[in-house]
Amino acid sequence: MRIVVAEDLFLLREGLVRLLKARGFEIAAATDSAPGLLAALLEFRPDLAIVDIRLPPTHTDDGLRAALSARQQIPGLPILLLSQYVEQIYARELLADQAGGVGYLLKDRVFSDGQFVDVIRTVAGGGTVMDPEVVTKLFGRSGRSEPLSRLTDRERQVLELMAEGRSNSAVAHRLFISEKAVSKHSTSIFTKLDLAPSDDDNRRVLAVLAYLMAVPRDGGTPPGTR
């Protein structure tokens, strides 16, 4: 898998490159600016771009704008945003095309290289992974918990792990059940949350949104912090 990395902090950029190479990924380019990112994406057309939102020249949302521009020219280009911030307007635009291949992680909530690699493979494969904190800030909370009351304890466990950005295989491993069982639980979750049949990735995102909007976030351990 070929990856383009865009991060303006030297130590973090080099650390990402070393980590990815150690896990068997090919680095097509590593850049420290938005213009460099756009040029690299259009030249190399990688399997995934890992992008810091706030890149030079303005250190605002240049990285995100470059990613959006590249995705318009290369439809479905997988983009994994890795940032300290949640940029609402453009992030919504990135998610709005429903093409999948989108990830959004907060830097201080990536807790292991294994978790990070799982997210990379999911996004590169066309999936969608969003940190629960990102979802909450992007979409808000309705405070309604009633739909979740329809779920069994096992289905709630599966949905909570989905909200942590885990793949079906990772959920299966965590719960000591088969991937087929996870798939069945997922289908049941979608049905009970009144999510109409559509692309599974889109329903998965909507199910996670429903979970995050319904679960209280004052006190206790928020989803995705394990």
Backbone torsions as a table, in degrees:
resi	resn	phi	psi	omega
1	MET	NA	128.9	-179.8
2	ARG	-97.4	134.7	-175.1
3	ILE	-129.6	141.1	169.5
4	VAL	-106.6	130.3	-179.8
5	VAL	-111.4	131.7	176.8
6	ALA	-127.0	109.1	-178.7
7	GLU	-153.5	127.6	-174.1
8	ASP	-83.4	-20.3	178.5
9	LEU	-80.3	120.8	-172.9
10	PHE	-56.8	-50.8	-175.9
11	LEU	-63.1	-41.2	-179.8
12	LEU	-69.2	-40.9	179.2
13	ARG	-62.1	-47.2	-179.6
14	GLU	-67.1	-34.7	177.1
15	GLY	-64.7	-42.0	176.8
16	LEU	-62.2	-45.0	-178.9
17	VAL	-60.9	-45.5	-179.5
18	ARG	-64.8	-42.3	178.9
19	LEU	-61.8	-46.9	-177.1
20	LEU	-66.0	-41.7	178.3
21	LYS	-63.2	-39.7	180.0
22	ALA	-64.9	-26.3	179.1
23	ARG	-94.4	11.1	172.4
24	GLY	92.7	8.5	179.4
25	PHE	-88.7	150.7	176.3
26	GLU	-97.4	130.0	178.1
27	ILE	-94.9	108.5	179.8
28	ALA	-72.8	-35.9	178.9
29	ALA	-164.5	151.6	173.6
30	ALA	-132.7	120.2	-172.7
31	THR	-129.5	161.2	-177.9
32	ASP	-117.0	14.7	-178.1
33	SER	-146.3	159.8	178.7
34	ALA	-66.0	-44.3	177.0
35	PRO	-60.7	-38.9	178.1
36	GLY	-65.2	-37.1	177.9
37	LEU	-63.2	-50.6	-177.9
38	LEU	-60.5	-43.7	179.9
39	ALA	-62.4	-42.8	-178.9
40	ALA	-66.0	-40.8	-179.4
41	LEU	-64.5	-42.4	-179.0
42	LEU	-72.0	-31.3	-179.9
43	GLU	-77.9	-47.5	-171.5
44	PHE	-95.4	-20.6	-178.4
45	ARG	43.5	65.2	-172.7
46	PRO	-72.5	173.7	175.7
47	ASP	-77.7	-19.1	-179.8
48	LEU	-162.9	145.2	171.4
49	ALA	-117.4	129.3	174.1
50	ILE	-103.6	117.0	-165.0
51	VAL	-127.1	126.4	167.8
52	ASP	-80.8	133.5	-175.5
53	ILE	-65.7	-44.6	-172.7
54	ARG	-98.0	91.3	-179.3
55	LEU	-112.2	161.3	170.0
56	PRO	-61.3	152.9	18.2
57	PRO	-88.2	-20.6	-173.6
58	THR	-102.7	-12.8	-178.5
59	HIS	59.5	32.9	174.8
60	THR	-108.4	-93.6	178.7
61	ASP	-123.9	29.0	-174.7
62	ASP	-60.7	-40.0	-179.7
63	GLY	-63.6	-42.3	179.2
64	LEU	-65.9	-41.6	177.8
65	ARG	-61.8	-42.0	179.1
66	ALA	-63.4	-41.2	178.6
67	ALA	-63.2	-42.4	178.3
68	LEU	-63.1	-42.4	179.4
69	SER	-62.0	-43.7	179.8
70	ALA	-65.8	-38.9	-178.5
71	ARG	-68.4	-29.5	175.6
72	GLN	-68.0	-33.8	-179.5
73	GLN	-88.1	-22.9	177.0
74	ILE	-127.0	81.7	-174.9
75	PRO	-53.8	133.2	178.3
76	GLY	82.1	4.0	178.3
77	LEU	-56.4	119.3	-177.8
78	PRO	-67.1	128.9	-177.7
79	ILE	-126.3	125.5	173.3
80	LEU	-113.4	109.5	177.8
81	LEU	-82.4	131.6	-179.6
82	LEU	-130.0	108.1	-170.4
83	SER	-150.0	169.3	172.0
84	GLN	-91.3	-7.6	-170.0
85	TYR	-127.1	161.1	173.1
86	VAL	-113.1	111.9	178.8
87	GLU	-98.3	106.7	-165.9
88	GLN	-72.2	-50.4	-171.3
89	ILE	-62.0	-53.2	-175.1
90	TYR	-75.8	-30.1	177.1
91	ALA	-64.3	-40.5	176.6
92	ARG	-61.7	-39.5	178.3
93	GLU	-63.8	-38.9	179.0
94	LEU	-63.8	-37.7	-179.4
95	LEU	-81.1	-19.5	-169.5
96	ALA	-70.5	-23.5	-176.4
97	ASP	-75.5	-9.5	175.1
98	GLN	56.5	25.3	179.9
99	ALA	-85.4	-7.0	-176.7
100	GLY	76.0	-169.2	-179.3
101	GLY	65.6	39.7	-177.9
102	VAL	-132.2	133.9	174.4
103	GLY	-136.3	150.3	179.8
104	TYR	-144.9	106.5	179.8
105	LEU	-118.0	145.8	172.2
106	LEU	-91.6	133.6	-172.4
107	LYS	-56.5	-39.0	-175.6
108	ASP	-82.4	6.0	179.4
109	ARG	-120.7	16.3	171.2
110	VAL	-95.8	112.2	-167.7
111	PHE	-102.9	-10.6	-179.8
112	SER	-159.2	155.2	178.3
113	ASP	-67.8	-31.8	178.6
114	GLY	-63.8	-44.0	176.7
115	GLN	-60.3	-44.0	-178.0
116	PHE	-63.6	-43.9	-179.8
117	VAL	-65.1	-38.6	176.6
118	ASP	-58.9	-43.6	179.1
119	VAL	-64.0	-44.3	179.1
120	ILE	-56.0	-47.9	-177.7
121	ARG	-67.2	-36.7	178.9
122	THR	-65.0	-48.1	-178.2
123	VAL	-67.1	-44.0	179.0
124	ALA	-61.9	-28.3	178.9
125	GLY	-84.0	5.1	177.8
126	GLY	98.1	5.0	179.9
127	GLY	-83.9	175.6	179.6
128	THR	-125.5	126.1	179.7
129	VAL	-131.5	124.3	177.8
130	MET	-130.6	133.8	174.1
131	ASP	-61.8	138.1	-179.9
132	PRO	-54.1	-35.9	178.7
133	GLU	-64.1	-36.5	177.9
134	VAL	-64.8	-46.5	-178.9
135	VAL	-59.1	-44.7	-178.1
136	THR	-60.9	-43.1	-178.2
137	LYS	-73.3	-32.9	-179.4
138	LEU	-74.6	-40.9	-169.3
139	PHE	-115.7	-11.3	179.9
140	GLY	74.8	-174.0	-179.3
141	ARG	-127.6	142.6	175.5
142	SER	-92.1	-21.2	-178.2
143	GLY	78.8	3.7	-177.5
144	ARG	-91.0	122.8	-179.3
145	SER	-107.2	-5.1	-173.5
146	GLU	-56.4	-44.7	-179.8
147	PRO	-57.7	-34.5	-178.6
148	LEU	-69.9	-21.4	-179.6
149	SER	-66.9	-16.6	178.5
150	ARG	-77.9	-15.9	-174.0
151	LEU	-83.6	147.6	172.2
152	THR	-75.3	167.7	177.9
153	ASP	-58.5	-40.9	-179.3
154	ARG	-66.7	-40.4	179.0
155	GLU	-64.6	-37.1	176.9
156	ARG	-65.9	-37.7	176.9
157	GLN	-62.9	-44.4	179.4
158	VAL	-62.3	-44.8	-178.4
159	LEU	-66.4	-38.8	177.5
160	GLU	-61.5	-41.1	179.1
161	LEU	-69.6	-34.1	172.9
162	MET	-58.6	-41.7	-178.2
163	ALA	-66.2	-19.4	175.6
164	GLU	-84.9	2.3	178.4
165	GLY	83.2	20.1	-177.1
166	ARG	-86.5	142.7	175.2
167	SER	-73.9	169.7	177.9
168	ASN	-59.2	-39.3	-179.8
169	SER	-66.3	-38.5	178.7
170	ALA	-68.4	-38.3	176.6
171	VAL	-62.7	-44.8	179.9
172	ALA	-59.8	-43.0	-179.5
173	HIS	-64.4	-41.8	-177.8
174	ARG	-66.7	-37.4	-175.6
175	LEU	-97.1	-0.1	179.9
176	PHE	58.7	43.9	175.2
177	ILE	-130.2	173.0	-178.2
178	SER	-81.6	158.8	175.6
179	GLU	-62.7	-33.9	177.9
180	LYS	-62.0	-39.1	177.6
181	ALA	-65.9	-40.2	177.4
182	VAL	-61.6	-42.2	178.5
183	SER	-60.8	-41.7	179.1
184	LYS	-65.7	-43.0	177.5
185	HIS	-62.4	-39.6	-179.7
186	SER	-62.2	-45.1	178.9
187	THR	-60.3	-41.8	178.3
188	SER	-64.5	-39.6	178.0
189	ILE	-60.7	-47.4	-178.8
190	PHE	-59.3	-42.0	-178.6
191	THR	-65.5	-46.3	-177.3
192	LYS	-69.5	-24.1	177.6
193	LEU	-92.0	8.6	176.9
194	ASP	59.7	39.1	177.2
195	LEU	-95.0	114.7	-175.7
196	ALA	-63.8	148.0	178.4
197	PRO	-53.5	131.3	178.4
198	SER	-164.1	-165.8	175.9
199	ASP	-57.6	132.1	-175.6
200	ASP	-57.8	-37.5	-179.1
201	ASP	-63.0	-41.7	179.6
202	ASN	-64.8	-42.3	178.5
203	ARG	-65.9	-35.0	178.3
204	ARG	-62.0	-44.8	179.1
205	VAL	-63.1	-44.5	180.0
206	LEU	-63.4	-37.5	178.1
207	ALA	-64.8	-42.0	178.0
208	VAL	-63.9	-41.2	177.5
209	LEU	-59.7	-44.6	179.1
210	ALA	-59.8	-41.5	-180.0
211	TYR	-63.8	-48.2	-175.5
212	LEU	-67.9	-32.0	179.5
213	MET	-75.4	-25.0	-175.1
214	ALA	-92.4	-30.7	-175.1
215	VAL	-80.5	126.7	178.8
216	PRO	-58.0	142.4	-178.2
217	ARG	-114.8	6.1	177.0
218	ASP	-97.5	106.3	-178.2
219	GLY	89.3	159.4	179.6
220	GLY	77.0	-173.0	-178.9
221	THR	-99.5	115.3	180.0
222	PRO	-64.2	153.9	175.4
223	PRO	-59.3	142.5	173.8
224	GLY	88.6	3.3	-177.9
225	THR	-101.4	3.9	-179.3
226	ARG	-80.2	NA	NA
